[in-house]
Amino acid sequence: MAKIPYNRPHLTGNELQYIAEAVANLHLSANGEFTGRCQSWLEQRLGAARVFLTHSCTAALEMAALLVGVETGDEVIMPSFTFVSTANAVGLRGGVPVFVDVRPDTLNLNESLIEAAITPRTRAICPVHYGGIAANLDAICAIAARHNLFVIEDAAQGLFASWQGRALGTIGALGAISFHETKNVISGEGGALIVNDPTLVAKAETIWEKGTDRAQFRSGEVDRYTWQSIGSSLAPSEITAAFLWAQLQHGEAITARRLVQWERYHTAFAALEEDGMLQRPQVPRECEHNGHLYRLLLPSAEARQEMIADLDRAGIHAVFHYVPLHSSPAGLRYARTSGSLRVTEDAAARLVRLPLHASLTEAEQAHIIEAVYSAFRKPAVCL
Ligand SMILES: Cc1ncc(COP(=O)(O)O)c(C=O)c1O
């Protein structure tokens, strides 16, 4: 039996047809028909003021840092338990990522520790919605409002998930989404920046258009476009947007399928949690998640390594992440921490992420569940 990968990109069947249409349109660079379709669709589906497709979520986060005006020495509060792009976006502008510990239940930014990290240089708070389960956005937005800070949601994993019924990425001033091939809806590499603060829309348009007023040129307001401010090449090509269009149309179905798989794991491992063998993820009642990933916390770092090795022997590729940024070479150099990061360090050492993707079969999932149980020398519960 071939190894069960932790991720397998899921294709909807229409990707090549739309790519062929994009090629036939002879508009292969950015901002053509498919880009427009994807952006409008996302605006409507998510209830977002403006969506700009980007070539990655990394690019969307970098665009966000430019938009809120992060400058040398400015600070942005974020978890250390995140992907490097959250911090790189700030570091690239000469800013300083400030790491705050996460909550033990969701592994998201601990809202009760944020205010202690705020200084006169703080510009923004960047919560990460780990696994599509939202950080406490009510508390975070209230703190941001009190201190006049921007909220940039790193919703890389959060498409179609919500907080109190509102789509992730649409609640802060800005939200960044990923369409990387490991996400629920994919375009190989890809992303989007959601601009919710209406005062930022015009500036976002200029940055996205490589620092020019090309949008006004396109609408006939000016007769040529010129360099207006610092911007970059952030938009994907039409070929990528065509692929994404095929995926978005099946986005709800993909999410529904992943949610079934997530629930199957969750039900199966309840007995192990009751016996104190592991901890399952917790979903606060305000959150509707999107089945993006399923992770367990083992009792110790050694137990986690043994579990990954046991699963490997059973033909299953399980992984762990993230290596906390504050202890990484670049984290030590470019960032600072606020308070203890005990929960981050503890969870990162004990976490294992199981395969979860839309084309995972029931038989594969049953095999994974059985392998986790046999790692504890226990018979699997029958589902
Ligand atoms: C929390 C978080 N932020 C940002 C990113 C970067 O996304 P992309 O690969 O689309 O640049 C990722 C990627 O996995 C992520 O998990």
The ligand as a Gaussian input file, in Angstrom:
#p B3LYP/6-31G(d) Opt

LIG

0 1
 C       -0.555000      30.827000       9.332000
 C        0.036000      30.957000       7.960000
 N        0.323000      32.163000       7.467000
 C        0.837000      32.329000       6.232000
 C        1.093000      31.255000       5.414000
 C        1.697000      31.481000       4.067000
 O        0.843000      31.076000       3.039000
 P        1.378000      30.920000       1.525000
 O        2.050000      29.595000       1.457000
 O        0.145000      30.993000       0.686000
 O        2.294000      32.047000       1.260000
 C        0.817000      29.969000       5.880000
 C        1.093000      28.805000       5.026000
 O        0.882000      27.678000       5.349000
 C        0.272000      29.805000       7.181000
 O       -0.012000      28.592000       7.690000

